[in-house]
Amino acid sequence: MNSKRLSGLAILILILFIGCSGNSANIRNQSRDKSEITQQELIKNWSDYDISYNSMVIFFDPKNDDRKILVNKYWSRVKDKETWTDIFEPDHNATGNDYIYKVWGNETREIWVHNQFYGYVIQKHREIVAARIVGENTVRLTHQFSGDWRG
């Protein structure tokens, strides 16, 4: 391959890499110890967050900032203490959601865009969760079921 073609190909790959890498948020795992501390704080201060969940994922969007985490309309929202209690106390399952309490206790992950913290996400093991930047100070959290039902 001649040098002009190789240079052109290298530039094209660089442009594609730069263009594709700028719209994803970073979801970072917390250490096991830090995760346990964070979850205790979330239990205690649940009303400081907008909390949404599906059967395998729960996320916490702090209310006191100008950043937003969006999900599709099929996610449920925590609006009262009874619903919140269902999430981390399996014997209290008043909402009939048999799966969400199994998410609680897994590692807590943090959602970051550049150097700005957006919130927390906890998911069942092997589930696929991503966050994409969709506007200024806004990310959209997506979840794909893994199809791995081993527990």
SVG drawing of the C-alpha trace seen along z (x, -y; Angstrom):
<svg xmlns="http://www.w3.org/2000/svg" viewBox="-48 -23 53 44">
<polyline fill="none" stroke="black" stroke-width="0.4" points="0.0,0.0 1.4,-3.4 2.1,-6.0 -0.8,-8.3 -3.4,-5.6 -1.9,-4.5 -2.0,-8.1 -5.5,-8.6 -6.6,-5.4 -4.9,-6.4 -6.7,-9.8 -10.0,-8.2 -9.6,-5.8 -8.6,-8.7 -11.7,-10.7 -14.0,-7.7 -12.4,-7.0 -12.7,-10.7 -16.3,-10.9 -17.4,-7.7 -15.6,-8.2 -17.1,-11.5 -20.8,-10.6 -20.5,-7.9 -20.5,-8.4 -18.0,-6.5 -19.5,-4.0 -16.9,-3.2 -17.1,-0.3 -16.6,-1.1 -14.6,1.1 -16.6,3.6 -15.9,1.6 -16.9,-1.7 -19.9,-0.1 -21.2,1.1 -20.8,-2.4 -22.5,-4.1 -25.4,-1.7 -25.9,-2.4 -25.9,-6.2 -28.4,-5.6 -30.7,-3.7 -30.5,-6.5 -30.8,-9.4 -33.0,-7.9 -35.2,-11.0 -32.2,-13.1 -32.3,-11.2 -34.6,-10.6 -34.6,-6.8 -35.7,-4.7 -35.6,-0.9 -36.5,2.0 -36.3,5.7 -32.5,5.8 -31.2,2.3 -31.7,-0.7 -30.2,-4.1 -29.9,-7.2 -29.9,-10.7 -29.0,-13.3 -31.8,-16.0 -29.5,-18.8 -27.6,-19.3 -28.3,-20.5 -27.5,-17.1 -30.1,-14.6 -30.2,-10.9 -33.0,-9.7 -34.4,-6.3 -37.3,-5.1 -40.9,-5.4 -41.1,-1.7 -38.9,-2.1 -40.6,-2.5 -39.9,-5.4 -39.6,-5.4 -42.1,-8.0 -42.7,-6.9 -41.0,-5.1 -43.0,-1.9 -41.7,-1.5 -38.2,-2.3 -38.4,0.3 -39.4,3.0 -36.1,2.5 -33.8,3.6 -36.1,5.6 -37.3,8.8 -39.8,9.7 -41.6,6.4 -42.4,6.9 -45.7,4.9 -45.3,3.8 -45.1,7.4 -41.6,6.9 -40.0,10.2 -36.6,9.3 -35.5,5.8 -34.5,6.7 -32.0,9.2 -30.2,6.2 -29.5,4.6 -26.2,5.7 -24.4,5.9 -21.5,3.5 -22.4,-0.2 -21.2,-1.9 -20.7,-5.6 -21.8,-7.5 -19.3,-10.2 -19.1,-12.5 -15.7,-14.0 -15.1,-15.1 -18.8,-15.5 -20.6,-13.0 -24.1,-12.1 -25.2,-9.4 -25.1,-5.8 -26.3,-2.5 -26.6,0.9 -27.4,3.8 -27.7,7.6 -24.5,9.4 -24.1,9.9 -26.6,7.3 -25.5,4.8 -25.8,1.1 -24.5,-1.9 -24.9,-5.7 -24.8,-8.0 -24.5,-11.8 -27.7,-13.1 -27.5,-16.8 -25.8,-19.3 -25.8,-17.9 -28.0,-15.0 -27.3,-11.3 -29.5,-8.4 -29.1,-5.2 -29.7,-2.0 -30.1,1.5 -30.0,4.7 -31.0,8.0 -28.0,10.3 -30.1,13.4 -27.9,15.2 -30.4,16.5 -27.9,18.5 -28.7,16.4"/>
</svg>
